[in-house]
Amino acid sequence: MREFIVEADGGSRGNPGPAGYGSVVIDAATGQTLAEAAEYIGVATNNVAEYRGLVAGLRAAHALDPTAAVHVRMDSKLVIEQMSGRWKIKHPDMKPLAFEASKVFPAPQVTYEWIPREQNKHADRLANEAMDAGKRGEQWSASGSTAELEAADARAARAAAEPKPAGPPGDAAAGAARARVALAEGRAADAAASAGSPSRRGAAESSGGGAVRAGADVGSGADVGSGVDGRAEADVRAARSVAAPATGWGPADMGAPATFVLLRHGETPLTPQKRFSGSGGTDPSLSDVGREQAERVGAALARRGTVQAVVASPLTRTRETAGIVAAHLGLDVTVDDGLRETDFGAWEGLTFGEVRERYADDLNAWLADPEARPTGDGESFAATATRIAATRDKLVAAYAGRTVLLVSHVTPIKTFVRLALGAPPESLFRMELSAASLSAVAYYADGNASVRLFNDTSHLRP
């Protein structure tokens, strides 16, 4: 199943006043603009214009592929909450528009997400172009639009401003940074080239009274191989994997996977001391460093714009991290006890060396046997795996086809990855998971999983 992102906006200069809408259809896998729509609609309110933009965007997506999964992103809280069914629609002018929008695609194919206004600039620019045209007594024309070029330039500028760390060939952080820049620059170049091509600028057609520009229907993505060395190709895929939803290796009829973006909480005072800190200890808060890390994660995920829900462990450090990140995303935080850290019993607050000095036999048993418990009746790795598997299954069912941020801890996140890979329990000791790092696993309808990212910390670099 193909996946589209529809970004839509509308505006009124007077509310009510001269109004227009804009919407854009984006290939979720490649980030490429597939179609644009805009129209001057005369005197109307902001909300009516926003709804008209939504309808136009959904129709443009339907014209490309009526079987696609569509993720709608708008900066109108009213429209998103009403179309998601959480708020009632009371205004008589909006009821028929909401009904019209709901009938373009079957409800299970469409999801909705609120985004900050600065992330909706492409659609906003189209709406303003439409209103400007109306002021001149004209309708919006694809041939005169610069919205796509400006959006591509903005993406390239953001990518260029991100760090480009130096490192040895194949260094993961350096490769990921180069990949992000190459992808953004490649898309900007593609947009510039397409702007003058007959296939893009000559493809304007009338649709429901508004103008629509259709883009090239490309599924293979930008070719960035020439700009990134071979050993960084995995970093290209990793950068894409969290930047936009994808179907991975799943068959087309599997539908969109449930994608878990796994975030380890930010640092606490115990983190740099490398002390056992589980669910049975003092439940420390984030340190100043940890809060800054959470802010950086939130900013990075807001730029990527694909997270649709946030779920956190009940411990203080994870709830604090989730709250900071969710504020950037405009989302609420749901708490799930299944995401809590392992209980390390009597080892809580101790370093590995201190545990070895005091409980050598118990530590050796724990390192050798996943069924062994930490001293003081802590939780074994086997028990943690059972808990995480049950939590995984519950969340996959609850967030089928969606991207959800899970804010958790070292052992649970490693366990998600281990179970996805089918790796043995001892693999937990062979994974390095940094504070405030991001990993990602996609889960398909046939029960298979795909690890798409692990221990990414590029967003933490200044």
Salt bridges, closest charged atoms under 4 A:
GLU7 OE2 - ARG73 NE 2.96
ASP27 OD2 - ARG2 NH2 3.55
GLU36 OE2 - HIS122 NE2 2.62
GLU36 OE1 - ARG213 NH2 2.10
GLU39 OE1 - ARG52 NH2 3.36
GLU81 OE2 - LYS77 NZ 3.36
GLU81 OE1 - ARG86 NE 2.60
ASP93 OD2 - HIS91 ND1 3.92
GLU100 OE2 - ARG59 NH2 2.17
GLU113 OE1 - HIS71 NE2 2.56
ASP124 OD1 - ARG117 NH2 3.58
GLU129 OE2 - ARG125 NE 3.60
ASP132 OD1 - ARG13 NH2 2.95
GLU138 OE1 - ARG136 NE 3.22
GLU148 OE1 - ARG200 NH2 2.76
GLU148 OE1 - ARG213 NH2 3.52
GLU150 OE1 - ARG125 NE 3.47
GLU162 OE1 - ARG180 NE 2.58
GLU162 OE2 - ARG303 NE 3.54
ASP217 OD1 - ARG2 NH2 2.73
ASP229 OD2 - ARG178 NH2 3.09
ASP283 OD1 - ARG317 NH1 3.82
ASP288 OD1 - ARG291 NH2 2.57
GLU292 OE2 - ARG296 NE 3.18
GLU295 OE1 - HIS328 NE2 2.66
ASP336 OD2 - LYS394 NZ 2.72
ASP337 OD2 - ARG340 NH1 2.73
GLU354 OE1 - ARG275 NH1 3.04
ASP377 OD1 - ARG373 NH1 3.63
GLU379 OE1 - ARG387 NH2 2.93
ASP393 OD1 - ARG392 NE 2.96
ASP456 OD2 - ARG304 NH2 3.79
